[in-house]
Amino acid sequence: MEENRKLLLENQLKTVQEEDVIDLMEIGYILWNHIVEIMICILLGAVASFGYTKVFVQKQYTATSGIYILSNADAIVDLSSLQISTQIKDDYQKLMTSRVVINDVIELLQLDMSYNQLKSMVSIYNPSDTRILEISATDTDPRRAADIANELARQSQIYLPEIMKIDSPSLYEEAIVPEIPSSPDTAKNTLIGGLIGGVLYCGYLIVKHLMNDTFMTAAEIEKTFGIQPLSVIPDDRLIRSKKRKKGRK
């Protein structure tokens, strides 16, 4: 009895696996038969994404200034000063976006924005194993982006030494007005739009196939119910098609 049960379970498992393979093959066959429509959807998605990016998405420009941190401007750069500078650069990153510094930049540049708005436009980056802080500002106006980055660097030279009781950092690079926008990435958005268009149409075809429970052939009936149909009614459209072909010959 146990051996019969094992054989029955193995046969059922084999049948399920075969059905899964057949289903995947059917889905692949369906997608291949609609390859032209899929390519059209990919093209339409890419064109739509390209147009949306060009027309509706505002260009953003990023300008970057840089300061160089030293623990003591008059001291010789040695291991001790390097260690101290490494410790204070983390403090610089936090303090440079403090409310006092950001509000001073807003007042000096006469910007019509709040503290949170300007803070969200600013980023502070420290390249690995360096005592350099890069101050980046991103804005729809390239000139304003450069002004914000430069003014923030200047304010850090004034305000932060007073708070941290250290020498002022050196401004080693001023931000220049960017000519090329940093975002949006038109090529990337176009590619993503094309992929989305193709995936959505493939999903539609697969869902339509899975929800279609109509038996198309006698083999499908035998596979599902284990019985062979007594007769099959031919498709009238197929008969007319064959007659037309014979007439052409």
C-alpha positions in Angstrom: 0.0 0.0 0.0 2.8 2.4 0.9 4.6 1.7 -2.3 1.4 2.4 -4.3 0.9 5.7 -2.4 4.5 6.7 -3.2 4.0 5.9 -6.8 0.7 7.9 -6.9 2.3 10.9 -5.3 5.3 10.8 -7.7 2.9 10.6 -10.6 0.9 13.6 -9.3 4.1 15.6 -8.8 5.3 14.7 -12.2 2.0 15.8 -13.7 2.1 19.1 -11.9 5.6 19.7 -13.1 4.7 18.9 -16.6 1.7 21.2 -16.5 3.9 24.0 -15.2 6.3 23.6 -18.0 3.5 23.5 -20.5 2.0 26.7 -19.0 5.3 28.5 -19.2 5.8 27.4 -22.8 2.3 28.5 -23.7 3.0 31.9 -22.1 6.2 32.2 -24.0 4.5 31.3 -27.2 1.8 33.9 -26.6 4.3 36.6 -26.0 6.3 35.6 -29.1 3.1 35.8 -31.2 2.5 39.3 -30.0 6.1 40.5 -30.3 5.2 43.2 -32.7 2.6 44.7 -30.4 5.1 44.4 -27.5 7.7 46.4 -29.4 5.1 49.0 -30.3 4.2 49.4 -26.6 7.9 49.7 -25.7 8.2 52.4 -28.3 5.1 54.2 -27.1 6.2 54.1 -23.5 9.6 55.4 -24.4 8.2 58.3 -26.4 5.7 59.2 -23.7 8.4 59.2 -21.0 10.7 61.3 -23.2 7.9 63.8 -23.9 6.9 64.0 -20.2 10.5 64.5 -19.1 11.1 67.2 -21.7 7.9 69.1 -21.2 6.8 68.7 -17.5 10.0 67.9 -15.5 12.0 71.0 -14.5 15.7 71.0 -15.1 17.9 71.0 -12.0 21.4 72.4 -11.8 24.0 71.6 -9.2 26.9 73.8 -8.2 29.7 72.8 -5.9 32.2 74.7 -3.8 34.9 73.2 -1.6 36.6 74.0 1.7 39.8 72.5 3.1 39.9 71.7 6.9 43.0 72.2 9.1 43.1 71.9 12.8 45.6 74.8 13.0 46.4 77.0 10.1 49.9 77.8 11.4 50.9 74.3 12.4 52.8 71.9 10.3 50.6 69.3 8.8 51.5 66.1 10.7 49.7 63.0 11.9 48.2 64.7 14.9 46.6 67.5 12.9 45.3 65.0 10.4 43.6 63.1 13.2 42.0 66.2 14.6 40.8 67.3 11.2 39.2 64.0 10.6 37.3 64.3 13.9 36.1 67.9 13.3 34.9 67.3 9.7 31.9 65.4 10.9 31.0 68.4 13.1 31.4 70.7 10.1 28.9 68.6 8.1 26.3 69.0 10.8 26.9 72.6 11.7 27.0 73.9 8.0 23.3 73.1 7.6 22.3 74.5 11.0 19.5 77.0 11.2 21.8 80.0 11.9 24.0 79.4 8.9 21.1 78.6 6.5 19.1 81.6 7.6 22.2 83.9 7.1 22.5 82.6 3.6 18.8 83.3 2.9 19.1 86.8 4.3 22.3 87.7 2.4 21.1 86.4 -0.9 17.5 87.7 -0.3 16.1 84.3 -1.1 12.3 83.8 -1.0 12.3 80.5 0.7 12.2 78.9 4.2 15.0 77.2 6.2 13.7 73.8 5.3 13.4 74.6 1.6 17.0 75.8 1.4 18.3 72.9 3.5 16.7 70.4 1.2 18.6 72.0 -1.7 22.0 71.7 0.0 24.2 68.6 0.5 27.6 68.3 2.2 30.0 65.6 1.0 33.3 64.4 2.4 35.5 62.4 -0.1 37.1 59.4 1.6 40.4 59.9 3.4 40.5 63.6 2.8 40.0 66.8 4.8 37.9 68.3 2.1 34.2 69.2 2.3 32.3 69.7 -0.9 29.2 72.0 -0.6 26.6 71.4 -3.3 23.5 73.4 -4.0 20.8 72.2 -6.4 18.3 74.6 -7.9 16.3 75.3 -11.1 18.4 78.5 -11.5 22.1 77.7 -12.2 23.2 81.1 -11.1 21.4 80.9 -7.8 22.8 77.4 -7.2 26.3 78.7 -7.6 25.6 81.7 -5.3 24.1 79.5 -2.6 27.1 77.1 -2.6 29.6 80.0 -2.5 27.8 81.9 0.2 27.4 78.8 2.4 31.1 78.2 2.1 31.8 81.8 3.1 29.4 81.6 6.1 31.1 78.4 7.3 34.4 80.3 7.4 32.9 83.0 9.6 30.4 81.1 11.9 31.9 77.7 12.5 35.3 78.8 13.9 33.5 80.9 16.5 31.4 77.9 17.6 34.1 75.3 17.4 37.0 77.5 18.6 39.3 76.5 15.8 40.9 78.2 12.8 38.9 79.0 9.8 38.9 76.5 7.0 40.3 77.4 3.6 38.1 78.0 0.6 40.0 76.1 -2.1 37.4 76.1 -4.8 34.5 78.4 -5.6 31.4 77.1 -7.3 30.9 78.1 -10.9 27.6 78.5 -12.8 26.8 75.0 -14.2 25.9 74.9 -17.9 24.6 71.3 -18.0 21.6 70.2 -15.8 22.2 67.5 -13.3 18.7 66.2 -13.6 16.5 64.9 -15.0 18.3 62.1 -16.8 16.3 62.0 -20.1 18.0 58.9 -21.4 17.3 56.9 -18.2 13.7 58.1 -18.0 13.1 57.2 -21.6 14.5 53.7 -21.1 12.4 53.2 -18.0 9.3 54.4 -19.8 9.9 51.9 -22.6 10.4 49.0 -20.2 7.2 49.9 -18.3 5.2 50.0 -21.5 6.5 46.6 -22.6 6.0 45.0 -19.1 2.5 46.3 -18.8 1.4 44.9 -22.1 3.1 41.6 -21.4 1.2 41.5 -18.1 -2.0 42.2 -19.9 -1.4 39.3 -22.3 -0.5 36.9 -19.5 -3.6 37.8 -17.3 -5.9 37.6 -20.3 -4.5 34.1 -21.1 -4.8 32.9 -17.5 -8.4 34.1 -17.2 -9.4 32.4 -20.4 -10.9 29.1 -19.4 -12.3 28.2 -22.8 -11.2 24.8 -24.2 -9.7 25.3 -27.6 -8.7 21.8 -28.5 -9.7 18.2 -27.8 -6.3 17.7 -26.1 -7.1 20.3 -23.5 -10.3 18.6 -22.6 -8.6 15.2 -22.3 -5.8 16.8 -20.2 -8.3 18.4 -17.8 -11.0 15.8 -17.4 -9.2 12.6 -18.6 -11.8 11.9 -21.2 -11.7 11.9 -25.0 -14.5 13.9 -26.7 -16.6 12.0 -29.1 -16.5 14.6 -31.8 -15.1 18.1 -32.6 -17.0 20.8 -34.4 -14.7 22.5 -36.9 -14.3 26.3 -36.9 -16.3 27.8 -39.8 -13.8 30.5 -40.2 -11.0 28.0 -40.7 -13.0 26.2 -43.3 -13.7 29.4 -45.2 -10.0 30.3 -45.0 -9.0 27.0 -46.5 -11.6 27.4 -49.3 -10.2 30.8 -50.2 -6.7 29.5 -50.4 -7.8 26.7 -52.7 -9.6 29.2 -54.9 -6.5 31.2 -55.3 -4.5 28.2 -56.5 
